Amino acid sequence: MNNFRKVLSMLLSLSIIAQTLIFTGCGTEENTSLPEVSNVEEEIEETEGDDEEEEEEETEEKETEEETEKPDEDANDKKDETKNDSQDKNSKDIVFKLTNGNSWPEGGVTIYQLDGTVTNKQSDTISNWKVTLSVNKDIEIKNSWGLTYDLDGTTLTIKPDNNTGNIISGGSINFGIQIASPEVIDAGSAVFSSESVPAVKNDSNNNSNNNNNNNNNNSGNNNTPTSSPNAKEVPAPSTDDWLFVEKNKIVDSEGKEVWITGCNWFGYNTGTNIFDGLWNADLNTSINSIADHGFNLIRIPISTELVNQWEDGEYPEANFNQATNSYLVGMNSLEIFNYVIDQCRANGLKIMIDFHCASTNASGHNYPMWYDEKISEKDFIRALEWIASTYKNDDTIIAIDLENEPHGKPNESPRAKWDDSKDADNWKYIAEKAGLAVLKKNPNLLIMVEGIECYPIDTKANGSFKSQDKADYYFNWWGGNLRGVADNPVDLGKYNNKLVYSPHDYGPTVYEQPWFEGGYTFDSLMDDCWYDNWFYIYDKKKAPLLIGEWGGFMKEPNLTWMTYCRQLIMENKLHHTFWCFNANSGDTGGLVLDDFTTWDKEKYEFVKEVLWQDKKGNFIGLDHEIPLGENGITLSEYSE
């Protein structure tokens, strides 16, 4: 009996091992043979009552059967092992990742961006690949790159386009798709397969984007980037374009007044780790085009987390169309960022770095503070210091916006306040602390300080923000409430000639604020919102103003507000950075259409009225030596 049980136990173990190998080798098909193993155990238990002679006879018969069947079993085992080894090897040699990238609301649905990469580590070329993904039946494909697709009910099948069909040994491809969906799309459920490769599950959860090598190399050769026909020759960095504050004006080193008229282009804050839109557009063409259209500065939203990672030697993958931007292939995300700085310099463009959110997230700006559960105040300060120190000998970056839209209502926790304390949630105190940290590393940078959301009506009774009653506060847009400057101005000491206040302002399509109700005029906006919240700072010559974000759709009820805001900017020559270049800003739209290449002519012509131009219509740059794009002049060439 004991011998018989040992033999059967051995067979049971071999069966389980073989089935396990098959199961793990394929990774996608359910193993239906495993439950039958339990029947063997039942048969063993049923034989325990038999006499010893029957057991010996059965044992001899089993041994004879085993001797007869063993050669075939060995052959089958070897065949299965070879098959499973091959499957395991192929699966491990193909790295497939599909991740949820940026997302934004649009119309009653959400646009979800999925970013995919496939890396071929096997010796053979991969061809005719596909990715299958379950989706809602009511989705709409808004945009895609590096792929073609089929939609059959709730199954989305992604296939290669002409540029991504063959993935040679050692190479990789990337692709992306933007989907309008009423439900969240789970990229983690996607499965990759091809004719020569078994199904490979999404590896995005097991492979961090913090790739120190970050070789987006689809050539299989080396990491040397190819040249770009749209790239401009890069001049050496200079240090003669730093700007300074004189009362409510911004001037150059010679005292000549300048006018910063820029635009925003986001992506470095969202997880794209590069500008959004490069899934379609060519980077150099876009930078050239911004300069050629007369914007003299780009405000670049970025996350504190990304800057911390760069400082720590980690380089999250930059997601872009590698066919269109082949010259970026082989660069890590920091190297691409430096490439952006170089091309901006070549175009006479200046840069403002906007610390837009603590953690990298397309919705990160919704968190009210400059810190969160992942990013501390210390992390925030060191990120600012790193940018200031790293680029201190390059005046392409002329300004830092310390923190985008600190906010929070009085009954929320955390929330940003503005008073004379040294509390950790006092934005005024943190702005001083952060600004001085930046200026210690580079005393030449302009420091942009935004406002908060609410401010006490009675500062004597509630100056410490202790009340949680909304009726005790004035409210404005996030980052737009600078009433506290009247009571407690930011003090940078000897560096106050670097201080600029930077409110944000929007129209009723973003949110129906009280001052829009029942109709409004330019004068009512000034009385009900602009003057007491921030315009008094300019009017009383306390400091310059730069409206860091304004913009929206060219239709009512937004267009009237846009026209009045433009009037305010023009009449007072207020500095501004228009929101935004991106087509994928859900509540405002962009300067370009969905292809990120074609300009919205109506919107551009509207904004062009408040771009800095001389009497001849030449756009005026902020660089003394390099003209602004193809249609502009240098600051040295400008004379009033």
C-alpha positions as CSV (number, residue, x, y, z in Angstrom):
1,M,0.0,0.0,0.0
2,N,2.8,2.4,0.9
3,N,4.6,1.9,-2.4
4,F,1.4,2.3,-4.3
5,R,0.6,5.6,-2.5
6,K,4.1,6.8,-3.2
7,V,3.8,6.1,-6.9
8,L,0.5,7.8,-7.2
9,S,1.7,10.8,-5.1
10,M,4.6,11.1,-7.5
11,L,2.3,11.0,-10.5
12,L,0.1,13.6,-8.8
13,S,3.0,15.9,-8.2
14,L,4.2,15.6,-11.8
15,S,0.7,16.3,-13.0
16,I,0.4,19.5,-10.9
17,I,3.9,20.7,-12.0
18,A,3.1,20.1,-15.7
19,Q,-0.3,21.8,-15.5
20,T,1.3,24.8,-13.6
21,L,4.0,25.2,-16.3
22,I,1.3,25.3,-19.0
23,F,-0.8,27.7,-17.0
24,T,2.0,30.2,-16.3
25,G,3.5,29.8,-19.7
26,C,0.4,31.1,-21.6
27,G,-0.8,33.5,-19.0
28,T,-4.2,34.1,-20.7
29,E,-6.1,30.8,-21.0
30,E,-7.9,29.2,-18.1
31,N,-6.6,25.8,-17.1
32,T,-9.5,23.4,-17.1
33,S,-7.6,20.2,-16.3
34,L,-6.5,21.0,-12.8
35,P,-9.7,20.2,-11.0
36,E,-9.5,16.6,-12.2
37,V,-6.4,16.0,-10.0
38,S,-8.7,15.7,-6.9
39,N,-10.2,12.5,-8.4
40,V,-6.8,10.8,-8.0
41,E,-6.9,11.5,-4.2
42,E,-10.4,10.1,-4.0
43,E,-9.3,6.9,-5.7
44,I,-6.4,6.6,-3.2
45,E,-8.7,6.8,-0.3
46,E,-11.0,4.2,-1.7
47,T,-8.2,1.6,-2.0
48,E,-7.3,1.8,1.7
49,G,-9.8,-1.0,2.7
50,D,-8.4,-3.6,0.2
51,D,-6.3,-6.6,1.4
52,E,-2.5,-6.7,1.0
53,E,-2.5,-9.3,-1.9
54,E,-4.7,-7.1,-4.0
55,E,-2.5,-4.2,-3.3
56,E,0.6,-6.0,-4.3
57,E,-1.0,-7.2,-7.6
58,E,-2.2,-3.7,-8.4
59,T,1.2,-2.4,-7.6
60,E,2.9,-4.9,-9.9
61,E,0.3,-4.0,-12.6
62,K,0.9,-0.3,-12.1
63,E,4.7,-0.8,-12.3
64,T,4.3,-2.7,-15.5
65,E,2.0,0.0,-17.0
66,E,4.4,2.7,-15.9
67,E,7.3,0.9,-17.6
68,T,5.3,0.6,-20.8
69,E,4.0,4.2,-20.7
70,K,7.1,6.0,-19.3
71,P,8.9,6.6,-22.6
72,D,5.9,8.4,-24.1
73,E,5.3,10.4,-20.9
74,D,9.0,11.5,-20.9
75,A,8.7,12.5,-24.5
76,N,5.5,14.5,-23.8
77,D,7.0,16.0,-20.7
78,K,10.0,17.2,-22.7
79,K,7.8,18.5,-25.4
80,D,5.7,20.4,-23.0
81,E,8.7,21.7,-21.1
82,T,10.2,22.9,-24.4
83,K,7.0,24.5,-25.4
84,N,6.5,26.2,-22.1
85,D,10.2,27.3,-21.9
86,S,9.7,28.9,-25.3
87,Q,6.5,30.6,-24.2
88,D,8.1,31.8,-21.0
89,K,11.2,33.1,-22.9
90,N,9.1,34.9,-25.5
91,S,6.8,36.4,-22.9
92,K,9.7,37.7,-20.8
93,D,11.5,39.0,-23.9
94,I,8.5,41.2,-24.8
95,V,7.8,44.1,-22.5
96,F,4.4,45.6,-23.1
97,K,3.0,48.6,-21.2
98,L,-0.2,50.5,-21.5
99,T,-0.8,53.2,-19.0
100,N,-3.5,55.7,-18.2
101,G,-2.0,59.1,-19.0
102,N,-3.7,62.5,-19.1
103,S,-7.5,62.9,-18.8
104,W,-9.8,65.8,-18.9
105,P,-13.6,66.5,-19.0
106,E,-15.2,67.4,-22.3
107,G,-18.9,67.8,-22.8
108,G,-20.5,65.3,-20.3
109,V,-17.8,62.7,-20.8
110,T,-14.1,62.4,-20.0
111,I,-11.3,62.1,-22.5
112,Y,-8.8,59.4,-21.4
113,Q,-5.4,59.2,-22.9
114,L,-3.7,55.8,-23.1
115,D,0.1,55.7,-23.7
116,G,1.6,52.4,-24.9
117,T,5.1,51.0,-25.4
118,V,6.3,47.7,-26.7
119,T,10.0,46.7,-26.3
120,N,11.3,43.7,-28.2
121,K,14.1,41.9,-26.4
122,Q,13.9,38.7,-28.3
123,S,16.1,37.8,-31.4
124,D,13.2,37.8,-33.9
125,T,11.3,40.8,-35.3
126,I,7.7,41.2,-34.1
127,S,5.1,41.9,-36.7
128,N,1.3,41.9,-37.0
129,W,0.9,42.7,-33.3
130,K,-2.3,43.8,-31.7
131,V,-3.6,44.9,-28.3
132,T,-7.1,44.1,-27.1
133,L,-8.9,46.1,-24.4
134,S,-12.4,46.1,-23.0
135,V,-14.2,49.4,-23.2
136,N,-17.7,50.9,-22.8
137,K,-19.8,50.4,-25.9
138,D,-20.5,54.2,-26.1
139,I,-16.9,55.4,-26.4
140,E,-15.6,57.7,-29.2
141,I,-12.1,57.7,-30.5
142,K,-10.9,61.4,-30.5
143,N,-7.3,61.0,-31.6
144,S,-4.6,58.4,-32.0
145,W,-0.9,58.1,-33.1
146,G,1.3,55.1,-34.0
147,L,-1.7,52.8,-34.4
148,T,-4.9,51.8,-36.2
149,Y,-7.9,50.4,-34.4
150,D,-11.1,48.4,-34.7
151,L,-14.0,48.7,-32.4
152,D,-16.4,45.8,-32.1
153,G,-19.0,46.3,-29.4
154,T,-17.0,46.5,-26.1
155,T,-13.7,45.3,-27.5
156,L,-11.2,47.8,-28.8
157,T,-8.4,46.2,-30.9
158,I,-5.3,48.3,-31.5
159,K,-3.1,47.5,-34.4
160,P,0.1,49.1,-35.8
161,D,0.2,51.8,-38.4
162,N,2.8,52.0,-41.2
163,N,5.6,53.1,-38.8
164,T,5.0,50.7,-35.9
165,G,4.2,47.4,-37.7
166,N,7.6,45.8,-37.3
167,I,9.5,45.9,-34.0
168,I,13.1,44.7,-34.7
169,S,15.2,43.0,-32.1
170,G,16.4,45.5,-29.5
171,G,13.9,48.0,-30.7
172,S,10.7,49.6,-29.3
173,I,7.7,51.5,-30.5
174,N,5.2,53.7,-28.8
175,F,1.6,54.6,-29.5
176,G,-1.3,56.5,-28.0
177,I,-5.0,57.0,-28.2
178,Q,-7.5,59.5,-26.7
179,I,-10.9,58.1,-26.0
180,A,-14.1,59.9,-25.0
181,S,-15.8,57.6,-22.5
182,P,-18.6,57.8,-19.9
183,E,-16.7,55.3,-17.8
184,V,-13.1,55.0,-16.6
185,I,-11.0,53.1,-19.0
186,D,-8.7,50.5,-17.3
187,A,-5.5,50.3,-19.3
188,G,-4.2,47.6,-16.9
189,S,-6.6,45.0,-18.5
190,A,-5.0,45.3,-22.0
191,V,-3.4,42.2,-23.6
192,F,-0.7,42.3,-26.3
193,S,-0.2,39.5,-28.8
194,S,1.2,38.8,-32.3
195,E,1.6,35.9,-34.7
196,S,4.9,34.8,-33.2
197,V,4.4,35.8,-29.6
198,P,1.9,34.4,-27.1
199,A,-0.3,36.8,-25.2
200,V,1.5,39.2,-22.9
201,K,-0.2,40.9,-20.1
202,N,0.1,44.6,-19.4
203,D,3.4,45.1,-17.5
204,S,2.6,48.7,-16.5
205,N,2.0,47.7,-12.9
206,N,5.3,46.0,-12.5
207,N,7.6,48.4,-14.3
208,S,8.1,51.8,-12.9
209,N,8.2,54.8,-15.2
210,N,11.3,56.0,-13.3
211,N,13.5,54.5,-15.9
212,N,17.1,55.6,-15.4
213,N,18.1,54.7,-18.9
214,N,14.9,55.6,-20.6
215,N,16.0,54.4,-24.0
216,N,13.0,55.1,-26.3
217,N,15.0,53.6,-29.1
218,N,13.0,52.2,-31.9
219,S,16.0,51.8,-34.2
220,G,17.7,49.0,-32.3
221,N,21.1,50.8,-32.8
222,N,22.4,53.4,-30.5
223,N,21.0,56.3,-28.5
224,T,22.3,59.1,-30.7
225,P,19.3,61.3,-31.7
226,T,18.7,62.0,-35.3
227,S,18.8,65.6,-36.5
228,S,15.6,67.5,-37.0
229,P,15.0,69.6,-40.2
230,N,13.0,72.0,-38.0
231,A,15.6,72.5,-35.3
232,K,17.4,75.8,-35.1
233,E,21.1,76.3,-34.5
234,V,21.5,76.7,-30.7
235,P,23.4,79.7,-29.5
236,A,25.4,79.6,-26.2
237,P,23.5,80.6,-23.1
238,S,23.7,84.2,-22.0
239,T,23.2,86.2,-18.8
240,D,22.4,89.6,-20.1
241,D,18.6,89.3,-20.3
242,W,17.6,89.2,-16.6
243,L,14.7,91.4,-15.7
244,F,13.9,93.6,-12.7
245,V,11.0,95.4,-11.0
246,E,10.6,99.2,-10.8
247,K,7.4,99.9,-8.9
248,N,4.6,98.4,-11.1
249,K,6.8,97.9,-14.2
250,I,9.3,95.2,-15.3
251,V,12.5,96.5,-16.9
252,D,15.7,95.1,-18.4
253,S,19.2,95.8,-16.9
254,E,19.2,99.2,-18.7
255,G,15.9,100.3,-17.3
256,K,14.0,99.7,-20.6
257,E,10.4,98.7,-19.9
258,V,9.4,95.3,-21.2
259,W,6.0,93.6,-21.8
260,I,5.8,89.8,-21.1
261,T,3.1,88.4,-23.4
262,G,3.3,84.7,-23.3
263,C,1.3,81.5,-23.3
264,N,1.0,78.3,-21.3
265,W,1.9,74.8,-22.6
266,F,1.3,72.0,-20.1
267,G,2.4,68.4,-20.0
268,Y,5.3,68.3,-17.7
269,N,2.8,68.2,-14.8
270,T,0.5,65.6,-16.1
271,G,2.6,62.4,-16.4
272,T,3.4,62.9,-20.1
273,N,6.8,64.2,-18.9
274,I,7.0,66.4,-22.0
275,F,4.7,68.9,-23.6
276,D,1.3,67.4,-24.3
277,G,0.4,67.2,-28.0
278,L,3.6,65.7,-29.2
279,W,1.7,62.5,-29.8
280,N,0.8,64.3,-33.1
281,A,3.0,67.4,-33.5
282,D,6.7,67.9,-34.0
283,L,8.3,69.6,-31.0
284,N,10.5,71.9,-33.0
285,T,7.8,73.0,-35.3
286,S,5.6,73.8,-32.3
287,I,8.2,75.9,-30.6
288,N,9.1,77.7,-33.8
289,S,5.4,78.4,-34.4
290,I,4.8,79.9,-30.9
291,A,7.7,82.3,-31.4
292,D,6.6,83.1,-35.0
293,H,3.1,83.9,-33.7
294,G,4.6,86.5,-31.4
295,F,4.5,85.0,-27.9
296,N,7.7,86.0,-26.2
297,L,7.6,83.6,-23.2
298,I,6.2,80.1,-22.5
299,R,4.9,79.4,-19.0
300,I,5.7,75.7,-18.5
301,P,3.6,73.9,-15.8
302,I,5.7,71.2,-14.1
303,S,5.3,69.0,-11.0
304,T,7.5,69.2,-7.9
305,E,7.7,65.4,-8.0
306,L,9.2,65.4,-11.5
307,V,11.9,67.9,-10.6
308,N,12.7,65.9,-7.5
309,Q,13.1,62.8,-9.6
310,W,15.5,64.6,-12.0
311,E,17.6,65.8,-9.1
312,D,17.7,62.3,-7.7
313,G,18.9,60.8,-11.1
314,E,15.5,59.3,-12.0
315,Y,14.1,60.1,-15.5
316,P,10.4,59.2,-16.0
317,E,9.7,58.2,-19.5
318,A,8.6,61.1,-21.9
319,N,5.6,60.1,-24.0
320,F,5.8,61.3,-27.6
321,N,5.3,60.2,-31.2
322,Q,8.7,58.7,-31.9
323,A,8.2,58.7,-35.7
324,T,7.4,62.4,-35.7
325,N,10.0,63.3,-33.1
326,S,12.6,60.8,-34.0
327,Y,15.4,63.2,-33.0
328,L,14.3,62.8,-29.4
329,V,14.6,59.1,-29.4
330,G,17.4,58.0,-27.0
331,M,17.1,61.1,-24.8
332,N,15.8,60.8,-21.3
333,S,13.1,63.2,-20.1
334,L,15.5,65.6,-18.5
335,E,17.7,65.7,-21.6
336,I,14.5,66.5,-23.7
337,F,13.7,69.3,-21.2
338,N,17.2,70.7,-21.8
339,Y,16.6,70.4,-25.5
340,V,13.4,72.4,-25.1
341,I,15.3,75.1,-23.3
342,D,17.9,75.2,-26.1
343,Q,15.3,75.5,-28.9
344,C,13.4,78.2,-27.0
345,R,16.7,80.1,-26.7
346,A,17.3,79.7,-30.5
347,N,13.9,81.2,-31.1
348,G,14.3,84.1,-28.8
349,L,11.7,82.7,-26.5
350,K,12.0,83.0,-22.7
351,I,10.6,80.5,-20.1
352,M,8.8,80.8,-16.8
353,I,8.7,77.6,-14.8
354,D,5.4,77.1,-13.1
355,F,5.3,74.7,-10.1
356,H,1.8,73.6,-11.0
357,C,1.3,70.7,-8.6
358,A,3.1,68.6,-5.9
359,S,2.6,65.1,-7.4
360,T,2.7,64.3,-11.1
361,N,-1.0,64.1,-12.1
362,A,-3.2,65.7,-14.7
363,S,-5.5,66.6,-11.8
364,G,-2.8,67.5,-9.4
365,H,-3.6,71.2,-9.5
366,N,-6.9,70.4,-7.7
367,Y,-5.0,69.7,-4.5
368,P,-4.9,73.0,-2.6
369,M,-1.4,73.1,-1.3
370,W,2.2,73.1,-2.4
371,Y,2.7,69.8,-0.6
372,D,0.6,66.5,-0.3
373,E,0.9,63.0,1.1
374,K,3.9,62.2,-1.2
375,I,5.6,65.6,-1.5
376,S,6.7,67.5,1.6
377,E,7.4,71.2,2.1
378,K,11.1,70.3,2.1
379,D,10.7,68.5,-1.3
380,F,9.0,71.6,-2.6
381,I,11.8,73.9,-1.6
382,R,14.5,71.7,-2.9
383,A,12.8,71.4,-6.3
384,L,12.7,75.2,-6.6
385,E,16.4,75.4,-5.5
386,W,17.4,72.8,-8.0
387,I,15.8,74.6,-11.0
388,A,17.3,77.9,-9.8
389,S,20.8,76.5,-9.3
390,T,20.9,74.2,-12.4
391,Y,20.0,77.0,-14.9
392,K,21.5,80.0,-13.1
393,N,23.9,80.7,-15.9
394,D,21.2,80.6,-18.6
395,D,18.7,83.5,-18.9
396,T,16.4,81.5,-21.1
397,I,14.6,80.8,-17.8
398,I,13.8,84.2,-16.5
399,A,11.1,83.6,-13.9
400,I,9.7,81.0,-11.5
401,D,6.0,80.9,-10.5
402,L,6.4,79.5,-7.0
403,E,3.1,77.6,-6.8
404,N,0.1,77.3,-9.0
405,E,-3.3,78.3,-7.5
406,P,-2.9,77.8,-3.7
407,H,-6.5,77.5,-2.5
408,G,-9.0,76.0,-0.1
409,K,-12.3,77.1,1.5
410,P,-12.4,78.1,5.2
411,N,-14.1,74.8,6.2
412,E,-11.7,72.6,4.2
413,S,-8.5,71.0,5.5
414,P,-5.9,71.7,4.3
415,R,-6.5,75.1,2.9
416,A,-4.1,78.0,2.1
417,K,-4.3,81.2,4.1
418,W,-2.6,84.6,4.0
419,D,-1.6,86.3,7.3
420,D,1.4,87.4,9.3
421,S,2.1,84.0,11.0
422,K,4.7,81.4,10.3
423,D,2.1,78.6,10.1
424,A,2.8,75.8,7.6
425,D,-0.4,76.6,5.7
426,N,0.3,80.4,5.4
427,W,1.0,80.9,1.8
428,K,2.4,84.4,2.3
429,Y,5.0,83.0,4.7
430,I,5.9,80.0,2.5
431,A,6.1,82.3,-0.6
432,E,8.7,84.4,1.3
433,K,10.6,81.3,2.4
434,A,10.5,79.7,-1.0
435,G,11.3,82.9,-2.9
436,L,14.4,83.6,-0.8
437,A,15.6,80.0,-1.2
438,V,15.3,80.5,-5.0
439,L,17.1,83.8,-5.0
440,K,19.9,82.5,-2.8
441,K,20.7,80.1,-5.7
442,N,20.0,82.6,-8.5
443,P,19.4,86.2,-7.5
444,N,18.4,87.2,-11.0
445,L,15.1,85.3,-11.4
446,L,11.8,87.0,-11.3
447,I,9.6,85.5,-8.5
448,M,5.9,85.1,-9.3
449,V,3.6,84.9,-6.3
450,E,0.0,83.9,-6.8
451,G,-2.9,84.6,-4.5
452,I,-5.2,82.2,-2.6
453,E,-9.0,81.5,-2.8
454,C,-10.6,83.3,0.3
455,Y,-9.7,86.1,2.6
456,P,-11.3,87.3,5.8
457,I,-13.8,90.2,5.5
458,D,-12.9,91.4,9.1
459,T,-9.2,90.9,9.6
460,K,-9.3,92.2,13.1
461,A,-11.8,89.6,14.3
462,N,-10.7,86.8,11.9
463,G,-7.2,87.6,10.7
464,S,-6.0,84.1,11.6
465,F,-8.7,82.4,9.4
466,K,-10.2,80.7,12.5
467,S,-13.8,81.1,11.3
468,Q,-15.1,78.3,9.1
469,D,-18.2,80.3,8.1
470,K,-18.0,81.1,4.4
471,A,-20.0,84.3,5.1
472,D,-16.9,85.7,6.8
473,Y,-14.8,85.7,3.7
474,Y,-14.2,87.2,0.3
475,F,-13.8,84.6,-2.5
476,N,-12.1,84.7,-5.9
477,W,-10.6,82.2,-8.4
478,W,-8.0,79.8,-7.1
479,G,-4.8,81.8,-7.0
480,G,-6.7,85.0,-7.7
481,N,-7.3,86.4,-4.2
482,L,-4.4,88.8,-3.4
483,R,-6.4,91.0,-0.9
484,G,-3.8,89.9,1.7
485,V,-1.1,92.0,0.0
486,A,-2.7,95.1,1.3
487,D,-2.3,93.9,4.9
488,N,0.7,91.6,4.7
489,P,2.7,92.1,1.5
490,V,5.3,89.5,0.6
491,D,8.7,90.7,1.8
492,L,11.8,89.4,0.0
493,G,14.0,92.0,1.6
494,K,16.7,93.3,-0.8
495,Y,15.2,91.1,-3.5
496,N,11.8,93.0,-3.6
497,N,12.9,94.2,-7.0
498,K,12.3,90.6,-8.2
499,L,8.7,90.3,-6.9
500,V,5.7,90.1,-9.2
501,Y,2.2,89.2,-8.2
502,S,0.4,86.8,-10.5
503,P,-3.4,86.3,-10.2
504,H,-5.5,84.0,-12.4
505,D,-8.8,85.1,-13.9
506,Y,-11.4,83.2,-15.9
507,G,-14.9,83.6,-17.5
508,P,-18.3,82.1,-16.7
509,T,-17.8,79.0,-18.9
510,V,-15.2,77.9,-16.3
511,Y,-17.4,78.7,-13.3
512,E,-20.4,81.0,-12.9
513,Q,-19.0,83.4,-10.3
514,P,-21.3,85.8,-8.5
515,W,-20.0,88.8,-10.4
516,F,-21.3,87.2,-13.7
517,E,-24.9,86.7,-12.5
518,G,-27.5,88.9,-14.1
519,G,-25.1,90.3,-16.7
520,Y,-21.9,92.3,-16.3
521,T,-19.8,95.1,-17.8
522,F,-16.2,96.1,-17.7
523,D,-16.9,98.5,-14.9
524,S,-18.9,95.9,-12.9
525,L,-16.0,93.4,-13.2
526,M,-13.6,96.0,-12.0
527,D,-15.8,96.9,-9.0
528,D,-17.0,93.4,-8.1
529,C,-13.8,91.4,-8.7
530,W,-10.6,92.8,-10.3
531,Y,-9.8,95.9,-8.3
532,D,-10.0,94.7,-4.7
533,N,-8.7,91.3,-5.4
534,W,-5.5,92.3,-7.3
535,F,-5.7,95.3,-9.6
536,Y,-5.1,97.7,-6.7
537,I,-1.5,96.3,-6.5
538,Y,-0.8,97.7,-9.9
539,D,-2.9,100.8,-9.5
540,K,-1.1,101.8,-6.3
541,K,2.3,100.9,-7.8
542,K,3.1,98.3,-5.2
543,A,4.4,95.8,-7.7
544,P,3.8,94.6,-11.3
545,L,1.1,92.2,-12.2
546,L,1.3,89.2,-14.5
547,I,-2.0,87.4,-15.2
548,G,-0.7,83.9,-15.3
549,E,-3.8,82.3,-16.7
550,W,-6.7,83.8,-18.7
551,G,-8.5,82.4,-21.7
552,G,-11.4,80.3,-22.8
553,F,-13.7,79.5,-25.7
554,M,-14.5,82.1,-28.3
555,K,-18.3,82.0,-27.7
556,E,-20.8,83.4,-25.2
557,P,-21.1,83.6,-22.4
558,N,-17.3,83.6,-22.3
559,L,-16.5,85.9,-25.2
560,T,-17.8,89.1,-23.5
561,W,-15.6,88.4,-20.4
562,M,-12.6,87.6,-22.7
563,T,-13.1,90.9,-24.5
564,Y,-13.2,92.9,-21.2
565,C,-10.1,91.0,-19.8
566,R,-8.2,91.8,-23.0
567,Q,-9.2,95.5,-22.6
568,L,-7.9,95.5,-19.1
569,I,-4.6,94.0,-20.2
570,M,-4.2,96.4,-23.2
571,E,-5.1,99.6,-21.4
572,N,-2.6,98.9,-18.6
573,K,0.0,96.9,-20.4
574,L,-0.4,94.1,-17.9
575,H,1.9,91.2,-18.3
576,H,0.1,87.9,-19.1
577,T,0.5,84.3,-20.2
578,F,-2.6,83.1,-22.1
579,W,-4.2,79.8,-21.2
580,C,-3.3,77.9,-23.3
581,F,-1.5,76.5,-26.3
582,N,-2.9,73.0,-25.6
583,A,-5.9,71.8,-27.6
584,N,-6.7,69.4,-24.7
585,S,-7.7,71.9,-22.1
586,G,-11.3,70.8,-21.5
587,D,-12.8,74.0,-20.1
588,T,-11.0,76.5,-22.3
589,G,-9.7,75.0,-25.5
590,G,-6.4,76.0,-26.9
591,L,-4.6,78.2,-29.4
592,V,-4.2,75.1,-31.6
593,L,-6.8,72.6,-32.8
594,D,-6.8,68.9,-32.0
595,D,-3.8,68.1,-34.2
596,F,-1.7,70.5,-32.1
597,T,-0.4,72.0,-35.3
598,T,-3.3,74.0,-36.9
599,W,-3.9,77.3,-35.2
600,D,-7.3,78.5,-34.2
601,K,-7.2,81.6,-36.4
602,E,-10.1,83.3,-34.6
603,K,-8.7,82.9,-31.2
604,Y,-5.2,83.8,-32.2
605,E,-6.3,87.0,-33.9
606,F,-8.1,87.9,-30.7
607,V,-5.1,87.3,-28.5
608,K,-2.7,88.9,-31.0
609,E,-4.1,92.3,-30.0
610,V,-2.3,92.0,-26.6
611,L,1.0,90.6,-27.9
612,W,4.0,93.0,-27.7
613,Q,4.5,94.6,-31.1
614,D,6.2,97.8,-32.3
615,K,4.5,100.4,-34.6
616,K,5.4,98.4,-37.7
617,G,3.8,95.2,-36.3
618,N,7.0,93.4,-35.5
619,F,6.8,91.2,-32.5
620,I,9.2,92.1,-29.7
621,G,11.2,89.5,-27.9
622,L,12.8,89.6,-24.4
623,D,16.3,88.6,-25.7
624,H,18.8,91.4,-26.5
625,E,20.6,89.4,-29.2
626,I,18.3,86.7,-30.6
627,P,15.1,87.9,-32.5
628,L,11.8,86.4,-31.6
629,G,11.0,83.8,-34.2
630,E,10.8,84.6,-37.9
631,N,8.5,87.6,-37.5
632,G,10.0,89.4,-34.5
633,I,12.9,91.5,-33.4
634,T,15.3,91.6,-30.5
635,L,14.8,93.8,-27.4
636,S,17.9,95.8,-28.4
637,E,16.2,96.6,-31.8
638,Y,13.1,97.9,-30.1
639,S,12.6,101.6,-29.5
640,E,9.3,103.3,-28.6
